[in-house]
Amino acid sequence: MGSRLNLHKILKAICPNCYFQPPESIKLKYPCIIYNKSYQKITHADNLPYRHDNRYTVTVIDRDPDSTLPDQVAKLKSCNFDRSYATEGLYHTVYVIYY
């Protein structure tokens, strides 16, 4: 699997406003992509870890309910749709990506 910084570059190519685990003090610019590491699967062989698969939760947030950004994220390798919802006039589409 690739590094988090490579994933960041890929997501930033889709949307320039891309944030990794942003603190609450950050004022987000919309549309944006927010992502965070949500799980790490470690595979063992001979009682030693030999593979680490990081799972990231990627949320696309946009004011436009018909935005094409979610479709672009959905095309990424190892990407699965999780859920979508709207709150405070913002449309959220959540994906899970192993990277």
C-alpha positions in Angstrom: 0.0 0.0 0.0 1.1 3.6 -0.6 1.9 6.3 2.0 -0.6 8.7 3.4 1.2 11.6 1.6 0.6 9.8 -1.8 -3.0 9.5 -0.9 -3.1 13.2 0.0 -1.7 14.1 -3.5 -4.3 12.0 -5.2 -7.1 13.5 -3.2 -5.7 17.0 -3.7 -5.7 16.5 -7.4 -9.5 15.9 -7.1 -10.1 18.8 -4.8 -7.5 21.5 -3.8 -9.2 21.9 -0.4 -8.0 18.6 1.1 -7.5 18.1 4.9 -6.0 15.2 6.9 -7.6 15.1 10.4 -8.2 18.8 10.6 -8.4 20.3 14.1 -11.6 22.2 15.0 -9.7 25.5 14.8 -9.3 25.2 11.0 -11.9 27.0 9.0 -12.8 24.7 6.1 -13.2 26.0 2.5 -15.9 24.2 0.5 -16.0 22.1 -1.5 -13.5 20.0 0.4 -12.3 16.5 1.2 -11.6 15.5 4.8 -9.9 12.1 5.5 -8.5 10.3 8.5 -7.0 6.9 9.3 -9.8 4.7 10.7 -8.2 1.3 10.9 -5.0 -0.6 10.3 -5.1 -4.3 9.4 -1.9 -6.1 10.2 -1.2 -9.5 8.6 1.2 -11.8 10.4 3.4 -14.6 9.2 5.6 -16.6 11.5 4.3 -14.4 14.3 5.8 -11.3 12.7 3.9 -8.5 11.0 4.6 -8.4 7.3 1.8 -6.4 5.8 0.0 -3.3 7.0 -3.2 -2.1 5.3 -4.4 1.3 6.3 -8.0 2.1 6.0 -9.0 5.8 5.6 -12.4 7.4 5.9 -12.8 10.0 3.2 -15.6 12.5 3.3 -16.4 14.8 0.4 -18.3 17.9 1.5 -19.9 20.3 -0.9 -22.8 22.8 -1.0 -23.9 21.4 -4.4 -26.0 18.2 -4.0 -25.1 17.3 -7.6 -21.3 17.7 -7.2 -19.1 15.5 -9.4 -16.4 15.3 -6.6 -17.9 12.2 -5.0 -17.9 10.4 -8.4 -14.3 11.2 -8.8 -13.4 9.8 -5.4 -15.5 6.7 -6.0 -13.3 5.8 -9.0 -10.2 5.4 -6.8 -8.7 2.0 -6.3 -10.0 0.1 -3.2 -12.7 2.7 -2.6 -16.1 1.7 -1.2 -19.2 3.9 -0.6 -20.1 4.1 3.1 -23.0 6.6 3.4 -24.2 10.1 2.5 -26.1 12.7 4.5 -26.9 16.4 4.5 -26.5 18.8 7.4 -26.5 22.6 7.7 -26.8 23.0 3.9 -23.7 20.8 3.2 -23.8 17.5 1.4 -21.5 14.8 2.8 -20.5 11.7 0.9 -18.4 9.2 2.9 -16.1 6.5 1.4 -13.7 4.0 2.8 -10.4 3.6 1.1 -7.6 1.1 1.8 -4.3 2.7 0.9 
